[in-house]
Amino acid sequence: TVTKAIGSPDLDLAVSMATISQGCVQQLSIPQLAGTFQPTLQVVASDLSNSNGQLVSLSDTCNVAIGCISRELMQPVALYDLVRLVRWEVQFTSGAWMLQISGLHKVGHHQGVIGSPTMDVMDLPSAAAKAAPAPCGLRQELQDFALTQPAAVPTPMQNLYGRRFGEETYHVSVSQRAPNPPGLMETMEAAPPAPPVTLAMAAMDPASPVRPRVASAAPNQGGQGNLLTVDAIAGYSGDNWRLIARVTQKSEKRNWKNTEKEGTIFNVELVDEKGVETRAVFFNKEADKFHPILQKGKLYSFYGGRKKKGNTRWCPHKIELTFDSRANIQEQPEDPSHCPLPQFEVKPLSAIEESEENALITVAGIVINCEMPTAVACRNNTQRNRQNFQLLDDSNVTCRVTLWGEQCIEDLQCGVVVLLKNARVSGYNNSKSLNSGGVTDLSVDGAALWHSRCQQLLQWYRQGGEASSQHARSLSSMGGQTPLQNIQEMKDSAVSLEMPGATTDGGAQQGFHLVPVTITHIPHDKRPFYMACVAEVPDEKKGSRSCNKKMEINGEVWQCALGHQNAPSARWICQFSACDHTGSSYFSSFDEVGVKMLGHKADEAARRWDRREIDQAMDVEIEQIFKRGLFKRCMLKVKSKKEIYNDEEKLKYSALDLWPMDFVKDARQKLLDMKTFLAD
């Protein structure tokens, strides 16, 4: 309801000027501040004919906002009333913003318009707009000061006028200023006051060429700060700036933690109209809010940010922008000529060799070998996708690249061009490789061909460059790049392995292989699973993990070798046979591979296993589980090592991972192998 102040007395000019929250309209235009303070304004125009509620023009003595007072309020306000807004929302419509007011208090009345609410010609043709006088310097400084302050919190101020009206009068300190002394108004280039009814009608008519100054600001302006470029922001002393920029890269949202607190973070790479780049960072609530809004390749207006010097370890730019609760970001109409994609130097792969570890480098190359993304365990007890592939370019060099998280590409294929911007150089045992990170931008195939270097590389590769892959010098050790082999090649390479514990220097004790196979047999005459302990135990890498020790019945309870007593869970421990055109081999596997191979958890087989001899239906269901895994063409990641069994040296092959065969990728790789063979 509308609460009328006791008596609603007429106020003289000095009292009215002290009561109004001067300059507060600027803050009213920010949706995030709705309801966080209680400003006092004057009604300078009113229209009761609207079906949605009473339309009013509200003045803070300098600017005017348009509002609609809900019809649910019992009493309309009168012209020249002073009202304190309690509850409102900011709505954008017809290229302007207005307030939907659901709660207010009357605090007084002053006959006539207080101050000089200025008018603007923002909607006139551009030539007329350029001829309009600039805002007064002092008034602009006051408005800039108000916008650079933190969100205002209303505080009750018991004073003469509050007691006189029979209620507390709320003021917002950031938007208050004392009445101007005589002579000050003459020094400000204020526009002459307009009749109040004309002001309201102009604001309420979308076709009118004249609108109130702030209420006419289009929502896609994303704030009222000074429009600057990245270079200008770097030399700007305040925070009242606005940047229009294109998002060229967006990182995944990730968690951060230190000794005192934790939260979420993500960042975007931006380019302005001059082609200058910077990075914007969002934390916690703002990360959750803006991560789904900001999209790569789109144009936005950024307001409410703060700048800081870029940390060269993480940010390759001169400055970095951070955004908090003040942030106001709006998408802009698309204009291909505005904020074009940045031009940057792409170095040959051979330059990686001379780069320092952890340095950022931009390269391009052709994919000649790639793996499927696989989940790996992280230190915070989570899993993250990782993908390795190998690049080749015309410097006759190959290099391993590792992608992480959302940057992994399921359908990455050999023979496509990749543009890798700001990849991080890693070094190990005199070898170099590249890793993706939060500032890395990856473009593949057609998305990379906008850069001339990628066009040049693709032409080189198609005109015979692919044959050089057999003789190219590798910068990366194969420890992180698993070779693609057939079964016979896998066996041949494993023969040279050393026995675990051997004293011979330089010999590898285990090998890793990527083998395309067809599964032909999965023995299950014995239990292909065991009952595992699910108790949590400490782990150096993950923090904690399941015990997974074998459990047996001890009396009436299940117990593992470590003494844990709890209900067990079944885990696969399968052996299977697989073949290709060169031969066959047996492989051992554990639960993760068993689930992928059979499509069922081991608990489903365990529930049926003990009943299979007395219930034929259970036996049929178990057979169906194992039939689902047969005669599937798949890719195996295999670890090979030697062991002693019955006093004999044998090779053991363990399946570490399994995924369905990508037949298109496999066919292209075979075609590439044939072309390479013919070229030799």
HELIX and SHEET records of a PDB file:
HELIX    1   1 LEU A   13  THR A   19  1                                   7    
HELIX    2   2 VAL A   25  LEU A   28  1                                   4    
HELIX    3   3 PRO A   31  LEU A   33  5                                   3    
HELIX    4   4 SER A  126  ALA A  131  1                                   6    
HELIX    5   5 GLY A  137  THR A  148  1                                  12    
HELIX    6   6 LEU A  160  PHE A  165  1                                   6    
HELIX    7   7 SER A  173  SER A  175  5                                   3    
HELIX    8   8 LEU A  184  THR A  187  1                                   4    
HELIX    9   9 PRO A  196  MET A  204  1                                   9    
HELIX   10  10 PRO A  219  GLN A  221  5                                   3    
HELIX   11  11 VAL A  230  ALA A  234  1                                   5    
HELIX   12  12 ASN A  284  PHE A  290  1                                   7    
HELIX   13  13 LEU A  349  GLU A  354  5                                   6    
HELIX   14  14 GLY A  405  GLN A  407  5                                   3    
HELIX   15  15 ASP A  445  ALA A  448  5                                   4    
HELIX   16  16 SER A  452  ARG A  462  1                                  11    
HELIX   17  17 GLY A  465  GLN A  470  5                                   6    
HELIX   18  18 ILE A  487  ALA A  494  1                                   8    
HELIX   19  19 ASP A  591  LEU A  598  1                                   8    
HELIX   20  20 ALA A  602  TRP A  609  1                                   8    
HELIX   21  21 GLN A  616  LYS A  627  1                                  12    
HELIX   22  22 PHE A  663  ALA A  679  1                                  17    
SHEET    1   A 6 THR A   3  LYS A   4  0                                        
SHEET    2   A 6 ALA A  96  HIS A 109  1                                        
SHEET    3   A 6 VAL A  64  SER A  70  1                                        
SHEET    4   A 6 GLY A  53  SER A  59 -1                                        
SHEET    5   A 6 THR A  40  ASP A  47 -1                                        
SHEET    6   A 6 ASP A  81  THR A  93 -1                                        
SHEET    1   B 2 MET A 119  ASP A 120  0                                        
SHEET    2   B 2 ARG A 211  PRO A 212 -1                                        
SHEET    1   C 2 THR A 155  MET A 157  0                                        
SHEET    2   C 2 THR A 169  HIS A 171 -1                                        
SHEET    1   D 4 ASN A 226  LEU A 227  0                                        
SHEET    2   D 4 TRP A 241  LYS A 250  1                                        
SHEET    3   D 4 GLU A 262  VAL A 271 -1                                        
SHEET    4   D 4 ARG A 254  LYS A 257 -1                                        
SHEET    1   E 5 ASN A 226  LEU A 227  0                                        
SHEET    2   E 5 TRP A 241  LYS A 250  1                                        
SHEET    3   E 5 LEU A 299  LYS A 309 -1                                        
SHEET    4   E 5 ILE A 319  GLU A 331 -1                                        
SHEET    5   E 5 GLU A 277  PHE A 283  1                                        
SHEET    1   F 7 THR A 374  ALA A 377  0                                        
SHEET    2   F 7 GLN A 383  ASP A 393 -1                                        
SHEET    3   F 7 LEU A 360  CYS A 370 -1                                        
SHEET    4   F 7 VAL A 417  TYR A 428 -1                                        
SHEET    5   F 7 SER A 431  ASN A 435 -1                                        
SHEET    6   F 7 VAL A 397  TRP A 404  1                                        
SHEET    7   F 7 ARG A 473  SER A 474  1                                        
SHEET    1   G 5 THR A 374  ALA A 377  0                                        
SHEET    2   G 5 GLN A 383  ASP A 393 -1                                        
SHEET    3   G 5 LEU A 360  CYS A 370 -1                                        
SHEET    4   G 5 VAL A 417  TYR A 428 -1                                        
SHEET    5   G 5 ASP A 441  VAL A 444 -1                                        
SHEET    1   H 5 GLY A 583  SER A 588  0                                        
SHEET    2   H 5 GLN A 575  ASP A 580 -1                                        
SHEET    3   H 5 GLN A 510  HIS A 521 -1                                        
SHEET    4   H 5 ARG A 633  TYR A 645 -1                                        
SHEET    5   H 5 GLU A 648  PRO A 660 -1                                        
SHEET    1   I 2 PHE A 529  ALA A 532  0                                        
SHEET    2   I 2 SER A 569  TRP A 572 -1                                        
SHEET    1   J 2 GLU A 536  ASP A 539  0                                        
SHEET    2   J 2 GLY A 543  SER A 546 -1                                        
SHEET    1   K 2 MET A 551  ASN A 554  0                                        
SHEET    2   K 2 VAL A 557  CYS A 560 -1                                        
END                                                                             
